[in-house]
Amino acid sequence: MNSTKRTSFRAPTAANTSHSHHTPAAAAVSSSKGNEPVSSKVPASSRPASSLAAKQKARKPPHEVRSADAHPADPTATTAAENDAEAAADAVSGEDSSWRVARVFISSTFLDFQAERRHLNSYVLPWLRERLARRRVRLHFVDLRWGVTQDESSAGQSLARCLREVDNCRPFFVGLLGERYGRIKSMREREALADSEVRFEWLRTHQENLSVTHLEMAYGALLDPSKASALFCVRDPGFLAQAPLSELATYREESESARAGLRQLKREVRESGHPILDGYSCSWGHDGELGNGGVVGLEQFGEFVRAQLWAQLDRTFPRLRLQLNAVERLRVPHDNVLEENARFYVERPRLYEQMDAHALCDEAALAKESPPLVVIGEPGSGKSALLAAYVQRLRTAPSAPALVYHFVGRAPRSTDIRDILSRLCGELAQLYPTLLDAGEISDSFQELQALFARWLSVVGEQQQRPLVLVLDALNQVDASWHAHSLAWLPQRLPPRVRLVCSTLRGRWLDSLKRRSPVLVRAVALND
């Protein structure tokens, strides 16, 4: 499955990153079949904003990149017009097919790779999902570092769950390595798992004193590389010279035994023949979400993962002709979020009770105007997972309300308030085709703002079935149009209309508090 050909990869220097048509991650990839470079240019509309500031920085070249293809399919090479044309061709075709699912297992140590996880989920995953949705493929990044509960870990079930999920994701596997090795699993737990399932018999005889991350990578990609569509990224530790002393323990091992295990794992990865970005550059800094600081400058890393994964997924899921209208196409990535989060969400009944009292209240309460319900909590406390699981819960409620949901930052064009209002109005028009006229939807922000308020009022007055709006991560909405002022949202929601939203502390929460919201606090499971 993995016929590997070596290529050399040159990261851009300061001299070739100063032009506007190159991204920081742009690179020349030379094939062993001739030396024609593959373009890595990104359309301006799809570049992350953070890449613009990073353009002027020179990149230290990684040691080596091996690619599974002489000319890997470059996801950034198509123009916006070509993407629109492809989507239109898919949408009008008559062929239909059931949805398929692709799962990619992400393996790494935890605290030291949070910035890479955010980058993958914010930039790489939405791009891939948008294109795979045209082929009726739902894509999920499976990262169990977020999903193993304290009870599972203390009961010795974390390794079993991780390895079973590796199987569920085959053949797709992404391994991330830095300077931490991870927690060692005892032979007792390994033997217990080997006793329970034949497929894990190898755990009994495999080398002792290996970390969970090492065992994941062995099982997912290294024991039999021919059965995996895997890729690896090894981070250059040079950024640690810029990090505060108080943060170093998060990013590197202190014990010699752990460092020895990590050296062995990196050697096995480099000898596996899988595509590898070896020594990708990054730096220490702040991006607005990192608190005291963290890893930034990950454009090169993101472009490599995106290009390699697209090459693998493109081969596995050939293009199909779809029959989705514009509203349905925009909904696909949000449906993917629901599916992904609901799969691993650990239910918290007390939070559900608070939310049900707001969204599934009795007839007398429904007949009144209402404030928003706001889920608050620190980053990583599970707000998005809670809202996704709650949407699934509402869908199966005995008197299920009508639902419109939007996960900010989890899909292309999901962060601009004008795009958000346009999409919400499109969903309302599709929910109530005899009540609302989709032809009224405008490109003007002022007109969208007025239309959204008027349509909510019409729905509240003329529909018996309640409508619940779910808006996740409002703090990620762009600052344009002074969106945080909430002028686009009615001061009090009409009868039979409920809003459930989430945000971090800051000006969004300050604006919401002026509307006397119902506050629900999400707390991380390990707190």
VOSE-811322 format. One record per residue (C-alpha): x, y, z. Coordinates in steps of 0.001 Angstrom, whole numbers, plus 500000, padded with zeros to 6 digits. Layout:
<pts>
XYZ
...
</pts>
This chain:
<pts>
500000500000500000
502928502278500583
505397502295497689
507758504969498959
509963507136496771
512460509514498288
512300513197497586
514250516112498957
512403519020500521
513726522560500806
512021524938503187
511921528526501900
514561531006502886
514112534671503620
514936535430499999
512050533458498600
509399534269501189
509195537982500590
506895537767497577
503168537855498092
502473534770496012
504413532431498332
503324531168501731
505807530504504518
505362526810503889
505867526960500139
508597524566499062
510050522908496011
509571519163495967
511811517421493463
510850514035492127
513135511121491477
511393510973488077
512763514196486704
513191517375488649
510002519290488006
508977521308491068
505484520945492468
503736524195493303
502739524824496910
500975528139496445
497869528815498536
495017530980497234
494808534152499294
491245533380500359
492297530149502051
495461531305503842
495337531504507627
495786535081508763
498737534121510900
500679533118507788
500774536708506528
502835537937509458
505082534892509218
505986535515505571
508991537620506440
510579534975508685
513283532730507302
512756529045507914
515479526667509016
515232523780506511
514164520412507884
516551517513507573
514495515580505066
511037514923503721
510091511637502145
506925511615500090
504832508615499139
504481509988495612
507014511474493243
504516514295492652
502220514352495700
498771515747495021
499109519334496144
495836520552497662
496832524181497340
497467524172493612
493841524726492530
492379528182492288
489213529338494009
487449529378490637
488474525769489961
487199524712493373
483870526462492747
483595524789489336
484281521368490821
481691521910493545
479125523064490997
479784520025488800
479308517737491771
476140519485492884
474267519189489582
475217515612488786
472558512952489000
474624510163490547
474007509562494239
475845507513496835
475654506821500533
478068508620502818
481395507009503628
483620507716506617
487385508260506801
489088508387510181
492659509555510712
494352508599513958
496531511382515420
499249510032517707
501470512199519893
502246513060523452
499692515462524892
500604518799526458
503532519545524156
501483519179520948
498403521246521702
499438523964519228
499814521402516412
496407519948517247
494814523385517060
496530524057513731
495332520752512269
491765521294513466
491605524952512451
493252524819509017
493932521308507732
490782519456508778
488266522027507415
490089522144504056
490085518362503688
486491518017504871
485207520558502376
486666518607499458
485798515155500736
482209516220501381
481809516586497605
482562512868497421
480176512036500277
483016511260502647
482915512396506270
486394512934507675
487294512693511364
490588513323513114
490671510917516049
492825512177518890
492243510126522018
494477512319524140
491290514396524445
488943511436524885
490303508979527456
488611509584530790
490299509491534172
488276506373535056
489481504537531945
493065505532532612
493032504479536247
491332501189535342
494104500376532864
491846500730529825
493530503665528088
495922501544526022
493144499170524967
490957502037523811
493800503709521917
494850500560520044
491280499601519185
490751503063517761
493930502718515689
492246499707514076
489031501684513532
491016504353511678
493073502105509414
494882502725507176
495225506433508047
497728507398510733
499575510623511592
502434510544514126
503842513687515752
507119513597517669
508939516229519700
511199515848522710
508830513950525006
508418510182525046
505226509808527049
503909507584529819
505314504038530044
502796501172530044
503454498278532388
503889494753531079
501024493745533370
498568495940531479
500032494887528134
499733491186528980
496162491648530182
495272493210526842
497102490465524947
495137487858526918
491831489536526049
492273489837522264
494360487823519808
495169490889517685
497172492303520612
499272489178521168
502335491116519963
502219493193523161
503352490169525149
506656489740523315
507389493279522157
510111495251523936
509391496339527501
509272499883528886
507634501465525841
505353504493526091
501734504633524975
502798506837522062
505469504322521020
502983501443521172
500425503406519148
502970504180516446
504234500606516412
500745499170516015
499468501834513631
502384502107511219
505716500533512183
505114496800512755
503879496396509182
504411499617507185
502835498079504060
499399498082505720
499359501750506688
498826505052504916
500891506861507500
502928510027507763
505144511437510484
506296514882511552
509312515376513805
509625518817515364
512941520709515466
513626521445519169
515388524717518358
512327526723519456
513004525708523083
515837528231523213
513125530932523100
510812529324525683
510631530402529335
512450528091531760
509121527373533472
507794525778530264
510726523520529395
509486520533531412
506338520465529254
508341520071526062
511306517826526843
512169514722528820
514329514910531910
515154511219532420
517819509476530361
515660506342529998
512853508378528407
515308510139526080
516706506760525044
513208505468524283
512495508575522211
515722508169520222
514769504576519445
511254505592518360
512555508322516045
515019505858514517
512197503363513842
510089506106512251
512932507250509995
513618503686508882
509940502850508216
509810504350504705
506686506382505513
506542510045504405
508220512165507073
508741515865507674
511904515558509725
512886518613511738
510039521006510888
510663524523512129
508523526529514525
509049529218517170
507847530277520608
505287533040520731
501677534062521326
498664533646519036
495831534848521270
494907531370522526
498143530221524140
497955532040527477
501571532261528585
502819531357525117
503489528254523078
504480526864519697
503695529125516711
504809529358513085
503353525985512073
502521526760508439
505197524413507071
503930521604509293
500309522199508277
501032522304504555
502945519026504698
500196517187506586
497527518637504320
499303517696501078
500222514185502198
496823513373503684
495052514680500599
497210512469498384
496280509425500478
492581510275500793
492270511192497129
493517507735496133
491282505934498640
488068507849497914
487750508561494185
485585511473493181
481851510860493156
479073513023491803
476969514545494576
473491515938494734
473647518542497489
472231522035497347
474220525045498566
472736525000502084
473443521284502483
477043521659501292
477690524363503874
476122522171506559
478376519161505908
481398520264507988
479115521147510897
477520517697510693
481028516255510782
481701518121514033
478556516618515536
479534513100514560
483127513458515679
482410514966519087
479416512798519925
481527509687519390
483865510473522261
481878512841524463
481471511717528061
477955512655529168
477531515039532081
473868514773533142
473950517825535383
474873520072532457
472168518484530308
469588519223532998
470508522910533012
470352523092529224
467091521141528982
465449523572531391
466209526309528875
465661524587525511
463001521970526357
460952523987528813
457166523781529264
454592525555527127
454187528515529479
457937529241529440
458188528732525673
455553531401525094
457830534050526605
460846535857525200
464118534422526462
467758535349527059
470566533210525584
472053530248527401
475833530580527419
478256527720528054
481500529080529490
484758527416530484
488479527446529981
490063526241526701
489956522452526609
487046522151529038
484839520475526441
482456523280525463
482351522345521778
481951518654522551
479129519464524975
477250521536522389
477721518906519683
476469516158521972
473569518345523040
472466518853519437
472406515053519070
470416514842522289
467848517384521054
467457515474517790
466240512405519688
464171514226522332
460493513096522559
459327516509521300
462372517356519215
462682521058518360
463762522405514991
467532522849515031
470031525179513376
473651524846514485
476936526489513596
480433525659514871
482627528723514426
486117527996513148
485378524395512201
484540524995508540
485569527307505694
483839530701505855
482534529981509339
484087532910511223
482838536030509396
479559537254510900
478148538101507481
478798534546506258
477373533173509498
474144535176509160
473842534201505496
474188530521506388
471745530742509323
469167532458507111
469676529766504453
469026527065507057
465878528859508243
464593529182504671
465133525453504138
463417524582507440
460390526792506692
460055526946502877
456380527980502945
456989530657505551
460248532276504442
461530533282501015
465171532339500360
465199534939497592
465329537630500278
468805536604501453
471209539432500641
474985539951500651
474607543158502641
475434542799506341
472822545366507370
470130543630505334
471145540196506661
471021541494510212
467494542856509733
466341539729507876
467660537379510571
465810539253513320
462589539435511281
462643535755510361
463213534693513954
460204536777514924
458071535231512157
459070531695513188
458346532428516849
454911533846516066
453697531320513492
455286527986514454
454220525755517339
457394523687517222
460230525429519075
463424526446517256
466802526048518955
469865527873517593
473230526448518670
476288528643518080
479627527316519292
482812529320519982
481478532843519462
484829534187520628
486319532917517338
484042535129515209
486047537750513295
486067541317514612
484543542724511401
481192544544511684
481806544812515452
480275541364515734
481098541104519433
478633543916520171
475814541441519345
473919544097517393
473090541314514883
471232539314517558
467816540406518868
468047541803522413
465496539227523588
464784536125521530
461184535737520342
458813533197521944
459559529585520949
463088530529519867
466008529553522078
469732530258521697
472441528001523148
475977529279522606
479507529004523985
482402531392524396
485584532048526338
485948534914528779
486440538294527145
484424540879525278
481990538346523807
481040537123527264
480876540719528504
478347541565525753
476323538439526459
476224539176530196
474495542473529447
471563540354528254
471166538481531569
471986535072530126
471621531651531681
475235530605532404
476381526975532291
479957526241533306
481861523432531555
484754522036533589
487463519746532218
486980516132533268
490360515955534963
489686519011537148
</pts>
